[in-house]
């Protein structure tokens, strides 16, 4: 059974976003996304890019099934990257909602993101 927590937002590109403050979001990969990727071997986050345009790639997740591009869900800025991510890379396959990749900040309306019901429908 796929996990789809109710208290967070989602994108069609299989990212989850949890609001932390007025304009900041923790972002990670969804349970559906990690299952598509397979066993995750490596995660590369963009080193130089901090200002992102909607639709731009800000990282790559390498897995046994596919290589997955992390796509910016809106114009935003990366204000923090999870420096411990590589230490816990194997855990993303078992607890994808526990391990965030980065914190993004943007003044957006959360209505532009998917809620858990919309995301569940997308992945069925």
N, C-alpha and C positions, 0 to 999 in steps of 0.2 A: 504494500500500500504506500503510495506516494505521500510524503509530508507536504502540507500546504498550510502553514500557520495563518491564523486569522488576523493577527495584529500588525501585519507588515504589508508593504506594497510590492508589486512585481512589475517586470517589463516583459514584453513579448520575446526579448532576447534571453530570457531565463535568468535574470538577475533578481535578487530580492533587495529591498531597501527598507531600512527601519529608521524612522524619523527620530533624531536625537537633538532636540532644540528647535529653534524657529526655522532655520534654513539648512540644517545639516542632516545627512543621511549616512548610516553605515550601509555598505553595499557588499554583497557576496553572491555566490551562485546558488541557484535553487536545487532542491532534491532532484527534480526532473533533469535539470541541466547536468548535474554531476553523473547521473545514470547514463545520459547520452554520451558523455565524454569517456566513461569507463574509469579505470584506475588512473588517478591523476598522478603524473610523474613530475611535472614542473609547472610553476606559474611564474610568468614574467610580467611585471607591471612596468609601464612606461617610466623611464627614469627621468627624462627631461621635461616631459609634458605635465603641466599642472592645470592649465586652462584648456578645457575640452569643449568642442562643439558637439551638438546633438548628432549622434550617428558616428562619431569618430572612435577609432579603436584606442583603448588605453591599456591593454594588456592581452596576453595570450595564455590559455590554459592548455597544456599538452597532456593528452591521455592516451590510453590504449586503443580507444575506438576512433576518436576524432581530435583535431586541434580546434579549440574553441576561442573565438575572439571576444574579448570584453568590450562591449559597445556602450558609449555614453548615452544614457537615456534622455538627456536634455543638456543644454548649455550649462556647464558647471565648472567648478574648480576642485581639484584634489587637494584637500588640506592635510591629509595624513594617510600614509600607507602602512599596512600592518607588517612591521618588520619581522615579526615572529612567524609569519605565514609559512615560510619554508620549513620551519621546525615541526609544524603540525600538518603538513601537506596531506598525509595519509588519512587524517581525521576528517577531511572535507568530504570524503566518500561515505563516512558513517554519520557525521553530524554537520551537514552543510549550513545549517542556520546558526551554528555556534561560532563559526570562523569567518570573520569579515575580511575583505580584501583591502578596502580603502574607505575613507570618509570623504564624501562629496558635499559641497555646499552650493546652493543655488536658490534663488527666489522663484519657486515654481508653485503651481497649484497641484496638489496631490491628485486631483481629479484626472490629471493627464496620465496617471499611473493606473495599473490594474489592481483591483482588490482581490482577495483570496478567491471569491466566487468566479470572477472573470478569468483569473489565472487557471483555476481548476478546469473551467470549460475549455480554455485554450489548449490544455495539455491532455484532454481526454481523447 
